Amino acid sequence: MPVVRTESNLCKRCYACVRNCPVKAIKVEDGQASVTEASCITCGACKNVCSQQAKQIRRDVDNVRQLLEKDSTVVALMAPAFAAAFDYTPYQVLGAMKEAGFSQVCEVAYGAELVAREYNRMFADKRLAEPLLTSPCPAVINLIEKHYPRLVSQLIPVVSPMIAAARLARKIYGERINTVFIGPCVAKKSEINHPSVSGDVDYALTFSELKELLSDRNCTPGIAAPAEFDGWGATLGGAFPLAGGLLKAAGLENDILAEQFVVVEGRQEVMETLHAIETKQFSPALIDILYCRGCIDGPDLHNSQSLNQRKKKVIDFIRQRRPAVKEPPEAGKIKLSRKFIALAQKALQPSEHEIRDILKATGKFNVSDELNCGACGYDTCRDKAKAVYHGLAEANMCLPFLLHKSEQEIAHYRQEIQLMETFQGISQQIIGDSKKVKTAKNFVLKAAQSASTVLLLGESGTGKGLFARAIHFSGNRKDGPFIKVNCSAIPETLLESELFGYEEGSFTGAQKGGKIGKFELANGGTIFLDEIGDMPFNMQAKMLRVLQEREIERIGGHHSIPIDVRVIAATNRDLREEIKANRFREDLYYRLDVLSISIPPLREMASDIPVLTQSLIERICKKHHVPPKKVSEEVMGVFCRYPWPGNVRELENMLERLLNLVEEDIINIDHLPAHLWQHIQSSRYLASGHSLDNMTSEVERDAIINALKATKNNRSKAAKLLGLHRSTFYEKLKRYDLL
Ligand SMILES: Nc1ncnc2c1ncn2[C@@H]1O[C@H](COP(=O)(O)OP(=O)(O)OP(=O)(O)O)[C@@H](O)[C@H]1O
């Protein structure tokens, strides 16, 4: 069973485990991060940083509980860091363990003394060209075996203090005993299964598991009688959980020149040192390596005490010790050698081309696109790309890329929703029931079902844009893009690149990477070519080719790009007249005039004006958050008679202005702009058969009344407003009986 287990489906993709794993032994698949046993060094970092408890350390406590219940001989091997792990004195803890059923509780510290002596002996025997490596720490051994296989031969082939203590216990108490190691380390759980030492220690518990066991068995330290260690007693070996403790116990630091012995502790320093040794940049005689800052910094010893407080507790305990038995006679008879195995296999590395391909998948085309933000858990984008290549990471683990992509998607769906809301139901959007409007609505429905080119004819503001959208959004291309190009608004020189795009470097000022044209953007959807009658003559030939061949060529491009685009064109020009005047190509006209309709001007749908007015008022009020208003009957009459040269757009704009400016609830005739009002006056007089003189007088009289209203009856201001001399103004007041 692996030491670090992954609970499936608990991973929330924070990649904290990837970030904190020193050897990147985490594989992310389908968004779930799991530990790869083959490269895991069991340091426990991933477990400690996972807030979701998705990484679990193998529990051995239930097996130990069963052993204790079976009344078998169970010898506990206690790591010296225990002095810093409990809120009780070491002797109270030992007493509780005895009460819990351990037959003997022995100290691993003595194992450290045996190992230290062996180091001393071996070091004196062989002086190698390369530095010798020692470590009581299984995380370091795993690291070397799995990730620095070339350094395996430099490890002094001696067991750890734990194994030395276990072998001694078996020598003293018999081979049939059960041995249980207890310490602050997760990696010890992997060491006991190593083929070179397996069988020496049956189970490895963490201090947390021991606390759980004591509490289950109701053996609280402090209640039971305090006890001493059994079997043997250590002195200096008790210092091995402190950095450099093992060399101190071996007496190596005093005998030989100090600079030949190096103690390396802590993850960062360990990684750097192993790299330096492997690359031969660093070669002292002997290096003692601890993955944590001493075992007192082990993954299961992260309590409220500082490292210094823990250190003090361990040292105090060493100082107090007066062990009854120091050297058991069996100590000289145990074998302390072991083997290390190079387990790592050299992985195939991706080529530069393969790395770049992987980077491109997350939008990284240039070095400046590589943010190296570390959010994926890897230090650099290239490291992550390598992990993707090795199947350890997923390409889309890139947070900035995903954010960018989801922002784009949100924007796209917002636009889609907006458009769908806007165009829900053509009949709701295209207002009017007159015969001409009904015909136009039917045309929209038919054109929507067809893929043919559509030509919309009509004066400015009649709704050609509205009809084009309605055709697109009611047809089977509605999920594709709707791209509008106003052919008259784009300068002739830019129109071609706007429509067809260009390749990088095709002209001075061309954008890096080239540019996609509107036709390509509209692929799968519709392109609406508004004001096609204003399209420059030269461009018309190119447009004809696109309509015939259904393919485009970018400026500066060397190949044709097929396009699947439905074309809707519109114009307010009379194209036949344009053809006669040689401004529009006849062949293009026939290509466009497949399904065509003339949209009626507003003056020809006067019966629709009341309902159109009402609907436009509602639309404008909703858009501008202004309270709704009504128009008086008189005003509606004016609207119905006015010729609306600017069509629905003119009506819409005027209503928008009135709704924003008029404060009363009803828009009446006085609120109308002068040009509308004057137009109505003159047409009324014409209809009533008045003479020109009469008409002029009436208009003049109305103008004076309006000027007085506007100036609150201030006659000199009113005269000024009308541009009349004061005496002339008075004459007119008199004439029109307004004095
Ligand atoms: N029958 C109608 N029902 C409701 N609104 C309409 C109707 N006809 C036109 N409109 C509205 O009038 C305004 C002008 O319409 P649109 O821009 O489509 O006109 P156009 O003919 O394309 O003008 P141009 O030729 O100047 O581009 C738009 O707000 C449109 O929604």
The ligand as an SDF file (V2000), in Angstrom:
LIG
                    3D

 31 33  0  0  0  0  0  0  0  0999 V2000
  -40.6250   48.1620  -38.7020 N   0  0  0  0  0  0  0  0  0  0  0  0
  -39.8510   48.5240  -37.6920 C   0  0  0  0  0  0  0  0  0  0  0  0
  -40.2080   48.2020  -36.4510 N   0  0  0  0  0  0  0  0  0  0  0  0
  -39.4580   48.5900  -35.4020 C   0  0  0  0  0  0  0  0  0  0  0  0
  -38.3240   49.2820  -35.4970 N   0  0  0  0  0  0  0  0  0  0  0  0
  -37.8990   49.6180  -36.7100 C   0  0  0  0  0  0  0  0  0  0  0  0
  -38.6410   49.2550  -37.8640 C   0  0  0  0  0  0  0  0  0  0  0  0
  -37.9880   49.7190  -38.9410 N   0  0  0  0  0  0  0  0  0  0  0  0
  -36.8870   50.3530  -38.4770 C   0  0  0  0  0  0  0  0  0  0  0  0
  -36.8260   50.2820  -37.1430 N   0  0  0  0  0  0  0  0  0  0  0  0
  -35.8080   50.8820  -36.2770 C   0  0  0  0  0  0  0  0  0  0  0  0
  -35.3300   52.0540  -36.9050 O   0  0  0  0  0  0  0  0  0  0  0  0
  -33.9540   52.2450  -36.7120 C   0  0  0  0  0  0  0  0  0  0  0  0
  -33.2460   52.3730  -38.0240 C   0  0  0  0  0  0  0  0  0  0  0  0
  -33.2390   51.1330  -38.6700 O   0  0  0  0  0  0  0  0  0  0  0  0
  -31.9980   50.5750  -39.4820 P   0  0  0  0  0  0  0  0  0  0  0  0
  -30.7290   51.0800  -38.8950 O   0  0  0  0  0  0  0  0  0  0  0  0
  -32.1690   49.1240  -39.6300 O   0  0  0  0  0  0  0  0  0  0  0  0
  -32.2220   51.3030  -40.8560 O   0  0  0  0  0  0  0  0  0  0  0  0
  -31.4010   51.1820  -42.1970 P   0  0  0  0  0  0  0  0  0  0  0  0
  -32.3770   51.1050  -43.2870 O   0  0  0  0  0  0  0  0  0  0  0  0
  -30.4190   50.0810  -42.0840 O   0  0  0  0  0  0  0  0  0  0  0  0
  -30.6630   52.5550  -42.2350 O   0  0  0  0  0  0  0  0  0  0  0  0
  -29.3470   52.9500  -43.0950 P   0  0  0  0  0  0  0  0  0  0  0  0
  -29.6740   52.7150  -44.5230 O   0  0  0  0  0  0  0  0  0  0  0  0
  -29.1550   54.4020  -42.7690 O   0  0  0  0  0  0  0  0  0  0  0  0
  -28.2630   52.0910  -42.5820 O   0  0  0  0  0  0  0  0  0  0  0  0
  -33.4800   51.0590  -35.9150 C   0  0  0  0  0  0  0  0  0  0  0  0
  -33.4470   51.3940  -34.5540 O   0  0  0  0  0  0  0  0  0  0  0  0
  -34.5630   50.0250  -36.1600 C   0  0  0  0  0  0  0  0  0  0  0  0
  -34.6580   49.1100  -35.0890 O   0  0  0  0  0  0  0  0  0  0  0  0
  1  2  1  0
  2  3  1  0
  2  7  2  0
  3  4  2  0
  4  5  1  0
  5  6  2  0
  6  7  1  0
  6 10  1  0
  7  8  1  0
  8  9  2  0
  9 10  1  0
 10 11  1  0
 11 12  1  0
 11 30  1  0
 12 13  1  0
 13 14  1  0
 13 28  1  0
 14 15  1  0
 15 16  1  0
 16 17  2  0
 16 18  1  0
 16 19  1  0
 19 20  1  0
 20 21  2  0
 20 22  1  0
 20 23  1  0
 23 24  1  0
 24 25  2  0
 24 26  1  0
 24 27  1  0
 28 29  1  0
 28 30  1  0
 30 31  1  0
M  END
$$$$
